[in-house]
Amino acid sequence: MNQFQAGQMPELEAKGWSGHFASMRSDPLGTMERASAMGDLVRLRFGPFYAYGVFHPVHAQHVLVQNAQNYEKQTRGYAKLRLLLGNGLVTSEGDFWRRQRRIAQPAFHRERIAGFVQNMAEATRDLASRWSQAASPTLTSNISEDMMKLTLRIAGETLCSRDISGEADRLGGSLKHVLEHFHWLTNAPIPYPEYWPTLGNVRFWQAMRNIERVLADLIEERRRSNEVHHDLLSMFMEAVDEETGEQMDDRQLLDEAKTMLGAGHETTAVALSWALYLLSQHPEVADRLAEEAEAVLGDKLPTPETVSQLTYANQVFNETMRLYPPVWAFARRAKDDDTIGGFRVPKGAIVFVGIRDLHRHPEYWENPQTFDPDRFAPERVEARRKLPSGKHSFIPFIAGQRKCIGDHFALTEGTLVLAMLGQRFRFERKPGYQEIAAEPRLTLRPKDGDLPLVIHPR
């Protein structure tokens, strides 16, 4: 850990009265990198106010676990996220969140997730078939767009037993526009930017109405139907809070459905996009992944049992999320004065936990910029956990009581998709394209959502 505790907290230099407002809008990754290079807890200035960047697992554990009750989600970013997701599991707090978590938790047990493996496998098989038919002898495709469509189909089928990705007349590009507009809402220099009469806002609210209409119709249809389904929506509708005897009403169902679709499919899609990009840069890793998939799967679709045997594919997916965590940073607000690493953090201060930078901390990761899936071999994971707060050196799904409820779902999906596609195809960066830059929006996605790769059938 950097030795700043004995003196004054390091502060990232900022010019002008606005401080780091401009740099966090124009280059948030670079700003956070410069801050993390100065220390494990660094102060940043935003106008007359200060925020605190957290870049060490020990400090992240303090915020997320040891003193989690002091750090709430009442920040501008979460306020804007509530416009997208409502008051679902990602955005709600307090007693309401605890109630929702109790009701939703059974739907995400490992046995339940195992029941969705067939949906994931069939959707991936269909994508692989389309690629094979289009490759003559190769195919160039925007992998980012392909992964978005794939994970949206999986999200729809597991949520409500329907492939909603094809409902172009109603859903169209609504979800995509809403997710892209989020960055502007969060970083706009004006107050309440969502209510200003801009063309972007008009499209945003139209898109939100389209999404909610599709999902509300699905919920109403399900209420009227006597047909038995084994999807997340049915599980949510049937679940009862053991402490209160309550169930989710239609508004809560709608918010959780938006959360599953909006946050769930986007995060997995960007992780898969980066994974295939990294495989295109590391053919030796791609070959090893393909060999494992061939040995485990052969010519059969994955099952829950065989997915658990795809250990190297799982390591590739985890190492991808280390370098390119979909949730690259998040913020909390201190409810009361606190002390982190010997430094005072005042009541009301915003604390940024820089997941991307924490995932590259040199105390925990040797050659942290290098892609090396063997970092997640069991013996190396165990060795890392023995370090101080080692469990929190890798937190792509956050940690503590607010850890993502869908972590096992995402890991199962990511491992399965990588194995199936890696078994059948080799990937190569499109000639003429330089290194693909990361763009921090709601998630850490490829810049402009553009990641063209040349696909070679194996």
Buried (B, 14 or more C-beta within 10 A) or exposed (E): BBEBEEEEBBBBEBEEEBBBBBBBBEEBBEBBBBBBEBBBBBBBBBEEEBBBBBBBBBBBBBBBBBBBEBBBBBBBBBBBBBBBBBBBBBBBEEEEBBBBBBBBEBBBEEEBBBEBBBBBBBBBBEBBEEBBEEBEEBBBBBBBBBBBBBBBBBBBBBBBBBBBBEBEEEBBEBBBBBBBBBBBBBBBEEEEBBEEEBEBBEBBBEBBEBBBEBBBEBBEEBEEEEEEBEBBBBBBBEBEBEEEEBBBEEEBBBBBBBBBBBBBBBBBBBBBBBBBBBBBBBEEBBBBBBEBBBEBBEEEBBBBEBBBBBBBBBBBBBBBBBBBBBBBBBBBBBBEEBEBBEBEBEEEBBBBBBBBBBBBBEBBBEEBEEBBBEBBBEEBBEEBEEBEBBBBBBBBBBBBEBEBBBEBBBBBBBBBBBBBBBBBBBBBBBEEEEEBEBBBBBBBBBEEBBBBBBBBBE
